[in-house]
C-alpha cells in the first residue's frame, strides 16, 4: 500500500458535474481529491482486504443471530423493545439486505482492523462505484497510469444484480430519502439508475411523502403500494417515529430490513469481540457498563451506540499531553461503548481509512477517505485507488 502523487485531470470537475457527482466539493472544500492515489498489490487486496471483509461479514451475520435472539442484549443496544419480535421475525425470514461498508484501519502491514460497520445507510457509494472507476479509465487512456492496472471495484455490477433480485417479481422499486440533502440525492439517483439498468421500474420520493394504507402497505403519492422500498434513512430514526410502528407489520419489502438494527449499532463491536475474542481483524471492545473496560487502560475510543460520520466520538489517551480529542454531535443519550485505541495510519499529513464495501453478502470493492484529523468525518476527502500489475 503506497500513497502516490498523480496529476489531476484538468477537466475532472466538468466530468463530475456531467455524470451527476455534484458533491465533488462541499463546504467550500474539495471532497473528491485526485491529486494522489493509493496503490496496492493484488495480493494485498485479496488477502488483506477482500478475504477479511468476507470473514467479517460472516461474523456479523453470526452476531445478528445472537442479538436477534437476545432481548436483553437488544435492550443494552438501545433497540426499542416494541421492535424485538419484529427484528427476530425479519431475521428468521432471511429478508434480503443490499449493502454495507466496513471501516478498516490498514497501512500495508499487519492485519486490517475493524473500526465499525456502516450497515444501514453508508454513503460515498457513487464515488466508490462509478467516479473512481471513471478516473482509472481516464488515467490509463491519458497515459498517466499503465494500461495493465486494475481496481478493486465490482460495486456497480453487483448492485445491479442485487437490485434485480430485490425488485422481483414485480420489477418495481421505490427509492426514498431526504431529498433536500444533496449527498443523499446523489446516492438515491445512482441506485435508482442501477434499478433501471437492472430492467426495473424506479420511482423516487421524499421520506415525508411515504403513506400507509389500512393493511400496513407503504404507499406513494399516487396511492400505489410499494412492493420494495429502498430508504436512505436510518432505521434507528424510523423506529423512534410514528411511522416506525408499521415496520414490523408492513408487507412492503424494506431495504435495509428491520434486522439490520442489530448491525447498524456500535454495540455490535463488543458483541463481536465477545463472540470472537482475539480475532486478528477485531479490536477489543466493551459496553461502557462492562467492568472489563478496565483492560483498555488509559487509551481507548469512546463511541455512542448510534453515532454517524464520527459525531460524538472521543479519543481518550491519558498517556499523552493532549489527553482527549473529540468531535461534537447530537448522539450519546442512548449509551456508549469503548474500543481499544487503534489510530488510523497516517500518510503525509492525512489520516486514512479504507471503506470496504459488501453487496448482497459479498465483498465488492473499496473507497478511501482522508482527513487531517484522526476521526473520519463528513468532510473527509475521497481518494481513488488502483491495483498495480
GULUM-915925 format. One line per 8 residues: number of its first residue (from 1); for each residue x, y, z of C-alpha. Coordinates in Angstrom, 1 decimal. Layout:
// residues N
NUM) X:Y:Z  ...
***
This chain:
// residues 389
1) 0.0:0.0:0.0  1.5:3.3:-1.2  0.3:6.8:-1.5  1.3:8.1:-4.9  1.3:11.7:-6.2  -0.5:11.8:-9.5  -1.6:14.5:-11.9  -5.2:15.5:-11.6
9) -7.3:15.7:-14.7  -7.8:19.3:-15.8  -11.5:18.6:-16.6  -12.4:16.5:-13.6  -14.9:18.9:-12.2  -16.7:19.1:-15.5  -16.8:15.3:-15.7  -18.1:15.1:-12.2
17) -20.9:17.5:-13.0  -21.7:15.7:-16.2  -22.3:12.4:-14.5  -24.3:13.8:-11.6  -21.5:13.8:-9.0  -22.4:17.2:-7.7  -20.9:16.8:-4.3  -17.3:16.8:-5.6
25) -16.8:19.8:-3.4  -18.5:20.5:-0.1  -18.4:23.3:2.5  -16.2:25.3:0.2  -13.5:22.5:0.1  -12.8:19.7:-2.3  -14.4:16.4:-1.3  -13.1:14.4:-4.3
33) -9.3:14.6:-4.3  -7.3:13.0:-7.2  -4.0:14.8:-6.6  -2.8:11.5:-5.3  -4.0:7.9:-5.2  -3.3:4.7:-3.3  -1.6:1.8:-5.0  -2.0:-1.8:-3.8
41) -0.6:-5.1:-4.9  -3.2:-7.8:-5.9  -2.0:-10.0:-3.0  -2.8:-7.1:-0.6  -6.3:-6.6:-1.9  -7.1:-10.3:-2.0  -5.6:-11.5:1.4  -5.6:-8.3:3.5
49) -8.9:-6.6:2.5  -11.2:-8.9:0.4  -10.8:-12.1:2.4  -11.0:-10.4:5.8  -14.1:-8.4:4.7  -15.8:-11.7:3.7  -14.9:-13.2:7.1  -16.1:-10.1:9.0
57) -19.4:-10.2:7.2  -19.8:-13.9:8.2  -19.1:-12.9:11.8  -21.6:-10.1:11.6  -24.3:-12.4:10.4  -23.5:-14.7:13.4  -23.7:-11.7:15.7  -27.1:-10.8:14.1
65) -28.4:-14.2:15.0  -27.2:-13.8:18.6  -28.6:-10.3:19.1  -31.9:-11.0:17.5  -32.5:-13.9:19.9  -31.5:-12.0:23.0  -34.0:-9.3:24.2  -31.7:-8.2:27.0
73) -28.8:-7.6:24.5  -31.1:-5.6:22.3  -32.1:-3.5:25.2  -28.5:-3.0:26.0  -28.0:-1.7:22.5  -30.9:0.7:22.9  -33.1:-1.1:20.4  -36.7:-0.2:21.4
81) -38.5:-3.3:22.9  -41.5:-2.8:20.7  -39.3:-4.0:17.7  -37.6:-7.0:19.3  -40.1:-9.6:17.9  -40.1:-7.9:14.5  -36.4:-8.0:14.3  -36.3:-11.7:15.2
89) -39.0:-12.4:12.6  -37.2:-10.3:10.0  -34.0:-12.3:10.6  -35.7:-15.7:10.7  -37.4:-14.9:7.4  -33.9:-14.1:5.9  -35.1:-10.8:4.5  -32.5:-9.7:1.9
97) -30.1:-6.8:2.7  -28.4:-4.9:0.0  -25.1:-3.4:1.1  -22.9:-2.2:3.9  -19.4:-0.7:4.4  -16.7:-1.8:6.9  -14.4:1.0:8.0  -11.0:-0.6:8.3
105) -7.6:0.6:9.6  -4.9:-0.8:7.3  -1.5:0.6:6.4  0.0:-2.1:4.2  1.5:-4.1:7.1  -0.3:-6.4:9.6  -4.0:-7.3:9.6  -6.7:-4.8:8.8
113) -8.6:-3.8:11.9  -12.4:-3.2:12.0  -13.3:0.2:13.4  -17.0:0.0:12.7  -19.6:-1.4:10.3  -21.9:1.1:8.5  -24.6:-1.5:7.9  -27.7:0.6:7.1
121) -27.2:3.9:5.3  -23.5:4.1:4.2  -22.6:7.0:2.0  -19.8:7.5:-0.6  -21.4:4.8:-2.8  -21.4:6.6:-6.1  -17.9:7.9:-5.9  -16.7:4.4:-4.9
129) -18.6:2.5:-7.6  -18.6:4.9:-10.6  -16.4:8.0:-10.4  -13.2:6.4:-9.2  -13.6:3.8:-11.9  -14.0:6.6:-14.5  -10.9:8.2:-13.0  -9.0:4.9:-13.5
137) -10.0:4.5:-17.1  -9.2:8.2:-17.9  -5.8:7.9:-16.3  -4.9:4.9:-18.3  -6.2:6.5:-21.5  -4.1:9.6:-20.8  -1.0:7.5:-20.2  -0.8:8.7:-16.5
145) -1.1:5.0:-15.4  -0.1:1.8:-17.1  -2.9:0.1:-19.1  -2.4:-3.0:-17.0  -3.5:-1.5:-13.7  -6.9:-2.5:-12.2  -9.1:-1.5:-9.3  -10.9:-3.5:-6.5
153) -14.3:-2.5:-7.7  -17.2:-4.7:-8.7  -19.8:-2.5:-6.9  -21.8:-1.3:-9.9  -22.3:-4.8:-11.4  -23.1:-6.4:-8.0  -25.6:-3.6:-7.2  -27.5:-4.1:-10.4
161) -27.7:-7.9:-9.9  -28.8:-7.5:-6.3  -31.5:-4.9:-7.1  -32.8:-7.1:-9.8  -33.4:-9.8:-7.2  -34.8:-7.4:-4.6  -37.3:-5.9:-7.1  -38.6:-9.3:-8.2
169) -41.2:-10.4:-9.1  -43.0:-7.1:-9.9  -39.9:-5.3:-11.1  -40.9:-2.2:-9.3  -38.9:-0.4:-6.7  -39.2:2.9:-4.8  -36.3:4.9:-3.6  -36.8:7.4:-0.7
177) -34.7:9.7:1.4  -34.3:13.3:2.5  -34.2:14.8:-1.0  -33.1:18.2:0.3  -29.7:16.6:1.2  -27.6:16.8:-2.0  -25.4:13.9:-0.7  -28.4:11.7:-0.2
185) -29.9:12.6:-3.5  -26.7:11.6:-5.4  -26.8:8.2:-3.8  -30.6:7.8:-4.4  -30.3:8.8:-8.0  -27.5:6.4:-8.5  -29.3:3.5:-7.0  -32.5:4.3:-9.0
193) -30.3:4.3:-12.1  -28.9:0.9:-11.1  -32.5:-0.3:-10.9  -33.3:1.0:-14.4  -30.2:-0.8:-15.7  -31.5:-3.9:-14.0  -34.7:-3.7:-16.1  -36.8:-2.4:-13.2
201) -39.2:0.5:-12.8  -37.8:3.0:-10.3  -39.6:5.8:-8.5  -38.0:8.5:-6.3  -39.8:10.2:-3.5  -39.2:12.0:-0.2  -39.5:10.2:3.1  -42.3:12.5:4.3
209) -44.3:11.5:1.2  -44.5:7.8:2.2  -48.0:6.9:3.2  -49.6:3.8:4.8  -52.8:2.1:3.9  -55.2:0.2:6.3  -53.3:-3.1:5.7  -49.9:-1.5:6.5
217) -48.7:-1.5:2.9  -46.4:1.5:2.3  -47.9:3.7:-0.5  -46.6:6.6:-2.6  -48.3:9.9:-3.5  -50.4:8.1:-6.2  -51.6:5.6:-3.5  -49.6:2.9:-5.3
225) -48.5:0.1:-3.0  -44.7:-0.3:-2.7  -43.5:-3.8:-3.4  -40.0:-2.9:-2.4  -38.7:0.3:-0.8  -35.1:1.4:-0.5  -34.9:4.1:2.1  -31.8:6.1:2.6
233) -32.9:6.9:6.2  -31.6:5.4:9.4  -33.6:2.5:10.8  -32.9:3.7:14.3  -34.6:7.0:13.5  -37.5:5.3:11.8  -38.4:3.1:14.7  -38.5:6.2:17.0
241) -41.1:8.0:14.8  -44.8:7.3:14.5  -44.1:5.8:11.0  -42.0:3.1:12.6  -44.7:1.2:14.3  -45.7:-0.1:10.9  -42.3:-1.5:10.1  -42.8:-5.0:11.7
249) -46.2:-5.3:10.0  -45.8:-4.0:6.5  -45.9:-6.4:3.6  -43.6:-4.0:1.7  -40.0:-5.3:1.4  -37.9:-2.5:3.1  -34.2:-2.2:2.4  -32.4:-2.3:4.6
257) -34.6:-4.9:6.5  -35.5:-4.5:10.2  -32.9:-7.0:11.4  -30.2:-4.6:10.3  -30.8:-2.8:13.5  -28.7:-5.4:15.1  -25.7:-4.4:13.0  -26.1:-0.7:12.5
265) -25.2:-0.1:16.1  -21.8:0.3:17.7  -23.0:-2.3:20.2  -22.1:-4.8:17.5  -18.4:-4.2:18.3  -18.4:-5.6:21.9  -20.7:-8.4:20.7  -18.2:-9.4:18.0
273) -15.3:-9.2:20.5  -17.2:-11.4:23.0  -18.0:-14.0:20.3  -14.6:-14.0:18.5  -12.1:-12.8:21.2  -8.6:-12.2:19.9  -9.6:-12.3:16.2  -6.9:-10.6:14.2
281) -9.3:-8.2:12.4  -11.1:-7.1:15.6  -10.3:-4.7:18.3  -11.2:-5.3:22.0  -14.5:-3.5:22.7  -16.9:-3.4:25.6  -20.2:-1.8:26.6  -19.4:1.1:28.9
289) -21.2:-0.6:31.9  -19.0:-3.7:31.5  -16.4:-4.0:34.3  -14.0:-5.4:31.7  -13.5:-2.0:30.2  -10.6:-1.6:32.7  -8.4:-3.8:30.5  -8.4:-1.0:27.9
297) -6.3:1.1:30.2  -5.8:4.8:29.6  -6.0:4.7:25.8  -9.4:3.9:24.1  -12.1:5.3:21.8  -15.5:6.1:23.3  -18.3:5.8:20.7  -22.1:6.4:21.0
305) -24.2:3.4:20.1  -25.9:5.3:17.2  -23.3:7.8:16.0  -22.6:8.6:12.4  -19.8:10.4:10.5  -17.6:10.4:13.6  -20.1:12.5:15.6  -19.6:12.4:19.4
313) -16.6:10.0:19.1  -13.9:10.7:21.6  -10.3:9.6:21.5  -9.0:9.2:25.1  -5.3:9.0:25.6  -4.3:9.9:29.2  -0.7:8.8:28.3  -0.3:11.8:26.0
321) -0.3:15.5:26.9  -3.3:16.2:24.6  -5.4:13.7:26.6  -8.6:13.9:24.6  -9.7:14.6:21.1  -13.4:14.6:20.3  -16.0:15.5:17.6  -19.2:17.3:18.6
329) -22.6:16.0:17.7  -26.2:15.1:18.7  -25.6:11.5:19.9  -24.8:9.9:23.2  -28.0:9.7:25.2  -28.5:6.1:24.0  -25.3:4.9:25.7  -21.7:4.3:24.7
337) -19.2:1.6:24.0  -15.4:1.7:24.4  -13.0:0.3:21.9  -9.3:-0.2:22.1  -7.3:2.7:20.6  -6.0:1.9:17.1  -5.2:5.1:15.3  -5.7:5.3:11.6
345) -2.4:5.1:9.6  -1.0:8.5:8.5  0.3:9.1:5.0  1.9:12.5:4.9  -0.3:14.8:7.0  -3.5:12.8:6.4  -5.2:10.0:8.4  -6.5:7.3:6.1
353) -9.5:4.9:6.4  -10.4:2.2:4.0  -14.1:1.6:3.4  -14.6:-2.0:2.3  -18.0:-2.5:0.6  -20.1:-5.6:0.7  -23.1:-6.1:-1.6  -25.6:-8.9:-1.3
361) -23.3:-10.7:1.1  -20.1:-10.4:-0.9  -17.1:-8.1:-0.8  -17.4:-5.7:-3.7  -14.7:-3.0:-3.6  -13.1:-0.3:-1.6  -13.3:3.5:-1.2  -10.7:5.5:0.7
369) -11.2:8.6:2.8  -8.6:11.0:4.2  -8.8:13.6:6.9  -6.4:16.0:8.6  -7.7:14.6:12.0  -7.7:11.1:13.3  -11.5:10.8:13.2  -13.2:10.4:9.8
377) -16.0:13.0:9.4  -18.5:14.0:6.7  -15.9:16.5:5.4  -13.2:13.8:4.9  -11.9:13.7:1.4  -12.4:10.7:-1.0  -9.2:9.5:-2.8  -9.1:6.9:-5.6
385) -7.0:3.7:-5.7  -5.6:1.2:-8.1  -4.0:-2.2:-8.2  -0.5:-2.5:-9.6  0.0:-5.2:-12.2
***
